Amino acid sequence: MSLNPLNAISPIDGRYRNKTASLAPFFSEEALIKYRVRVEIEYFIALCKIPLPQLADFDDSEFKHLRAIYQDFTIADALAIKEIEKTTNHDVKAVEYFVKAAFEKMGISEFKEFIHFGLTSQDINNTAIPLSIKEAVNKVYVPQYFALLNKLKQLVSEWADIPMLARTHGQPASPTRLGKEVDVFVHRLEEQFTLLNDIPSAAKFGGATGNYNAHKVAYPKVDWREFGRKFVHGLGLYHSFPTTQIEHYDHMAALFDALKRINTVLIDLNRDFWTYVSMDYFKQQIKEGEVGSSAMPHKVNPIDFENSEGNLGMANALFEHLSAKLPISRLQRDLTDSTVLRNVGVPFAHTILAFQSTLKGLDKLLLNKEKFEQDLENNWVVVAEAIQTILRREGYSNPYEALKGLTRTNEKINQQTIAGFIDTLSVSEEIKTELKAISPSNYTGI
């Protein structure tokens, strides 16, 4: 049975395939194989540049042809490597044999034993996978993140002067502005993204147990630690040293934790907008032909914010497991990291789906300005804080208690009630005028 969106087990490769396909060049099995080939080729080129004595005569004009092996990599190449793996029962060794066969076709087979020279499979994996993650973040995640962030910034500007009743503990509280409340999320996202940017993309490169044993015994005069640092740095990665047989994954865990925190901020945002829709602060644009409920024709549900929240939860559960599990390995290595790393693209896919859903939800919002105004008008009680604060400034006796007595009754508090209370205060007419100028719609702070 050939794989298609209807028979895929995971919705990432099924229902949502068209929305997550941009991640396939980084996290699919074919992509992993291609990145491994890339590291093997670049490592060989780096050995030539030392040069090792046996590679001193290698024609550097061949480098472009070597790089073409991974730059022009096709699904047929990936399938050929999988066929070799049926014999080797080792995925990285299959890559090595594939590259050696390519050397033979190019007529440079006398150099092929320097493919994978002195390495263990984790030198390849722990360089290929961080590289794929870094490039996926830069080429897919970051553009999606900024698309969402820029939309929020646009809304901050559009809604900068929309006064809004705030709610703390679900109860009416000192008024705010809608743009400012969105700006809170903008700043939270930006601060977490700054932390994300500070995390190195780290690779392990040091031989069987991280000590360059084989390298040193073959070429004791070469500074292999510096070679490894320069090689990994040349790929745009940070060289972890010392290590065991595998990368310790501490930096990768930090990356996943940072991504999780950004997602958590967005869960918070989704829930707030869902609540605003339920409060009728926003209507939603209706797309012709869409159905909100199979039974209730009137319904237009805030499904985009709900879908985003669900996908962010899935992503965070996986990011949390990855960050908790990967840094732990028995002695110099066990294989548990290999299994979970094959799933690293899944939380990225759920995250990208969530970004798209939140953006879609925001694009459908129609501001119901009348509802904002109505809520403010119905809650004159919130200016009590302003009145008692000015009374404190003026040295008035027990102002908090006076306002508490006024506002904690079951009677409706409105503009007239507040004005009547102000008239009873033993303050100057100037202060009374100042107090009466305060309203829920203008008491919005900075």
PyMOL commands that set and color helices and strands:
alter all, ss='L'
color gray80, all
select helices_A, chain A and resi 17-27+29-49+53-55+60-71+75-88+91-106+109-114+121-158+178-197+213-218+224-234+250-278+303-325+336-341+345-363+369-377+380-393+399-407+415-423+429-436
alter helices_A, ss='H'
color red, helices_A
select strands_A, chain A and resi 163-168+171-177+202-204+238-240+282-284+365-367
alter strands_A, ss='S'
color yellow, strands_A
deselect
rebuild
show_as cartoon
